[in-house]
Amino acid sequence: MTYEEALDWCEQFIDNLVSANVDTKRRTLGLQAMKKCKQAIEKQMRRKPIYWNNKMYICPNCHRAEYIKQRDGLDVYCGGCGQLIDWSE
């Protein structure tokens, strides 16, 4: 299963929970869990850093600059939020 497919399943599950006839507490807990799953999957998908102000890179997810550094051309995770950073051209 690809990350895109997993995201699609999360979104479908969220839609089903919203329209399901279940008690409020179960629905709320299910929605919270699926939203966390969706966020975790999205962080594992490579995203390009944002080149900001012609001098530094910032994370495309949390917009922090202090943890974004390229190390030997390898993909690195943002030290602030865990987003996988794609340094390829």
C-alpha positions, 0 to 999 in steps of 0.5 A: 500500500502506498502512502497515497492509498493509506491517506485515501483510506483514512479520509474514507474512514473519517467520512464514514465516522462523520456520517455514522450513527454511533454515540458521540464519544466513540465517534469523537475518539475514532475521528481523533485517532484517524486524524492522528494517523493521517498526520503521521502518514503525511509526515512520512511523505517526502516534501521539499523544504521552502526556500525563504527570504533568499537565505534559509530553508524552512520546513514545509510542515511546521515552518521552522528553520532551525532544524532543517539542514541537509546532511551529506545529500541524504533525506532528513527529518525535521527536528521540530516536527518529524516531516521527511525532507526531500533535498533532491533537485 
